[in-house]
Amino acid sequence: MATKSKKEAPKMLRITYFRSAIGRDKRQKAIVKGLGFSKLNQVVERADTPEIRGMVAKISHLVKIVEE
């Protein structure tokens, strides 16, 4: 019989949107929306995946990672 392995909960990133996307390229605005931000100083939690890390890297001048 195969044993079931327990899945660990994915590590989470807390990301803060601290600088406005006004005047930025539309791709950067789309990334801000894609991460789930709708207003400044908002904090969202996202799973720590390569895709999310890549999105954060593209707009690193607009967001901060609060916790890792």
N, C-alpha and C positions, 0 to 999 in steps of 0.2 A: 504494500500500500504506500502511496506517495504521501509524504508529510506536507502539510500546508504551512507555508512560512508566513509569519505575521508581516504585514506591510507596515512600514513606518510611515507616520504622517509626514508629508513633504515639508521641507524647511520653508519658512515663510519670510518674505521681505516686507518690511514696512517702508513705504515710499511716501515722501512728502513733496507736494507740488508747491514750490515757493516763489517761482518767478513766472510772470505772465508770458503766454505764447503770442501776444499781440505783436504783429509785425514780423512774425517768424514764417518760415516756409510752410506750405500747406501739408507737407509730409510730416513735419514736426508737430503740427496741430493734430494731425490724425493719430500720431503716436500718443499724444497726451490723452485724447479721447479713448484710444484703445486700451490704455492702462486704467481707465475708469475715472479720470479726474473731471470734475465739473466746475470747481472753484478753487481759488488760491488757498494755501495753507491746509488743504485737505490731505488726509493721510489714508492710504489704502494698503491693504495686505494682499500680496500676490505670492504665488508659489515660486520658489527659487529655481527657475528653469533657465536653460540657455536662451530661450526665446525672450523671456522677460528681461534677463540681463542685457540682451542685445538692444531691446527697446529703451531701457534705462541709459545705456551707453550712448545712444543716438541723441538723447535729450538731457544729458548729464548736467548741462548748464541751466536747466529749468527745474530739476528735481534733486532731492537728497535721499539717500538711503539712511533711514533712522536706525534700524536694527538689522542685524544679519543673523 
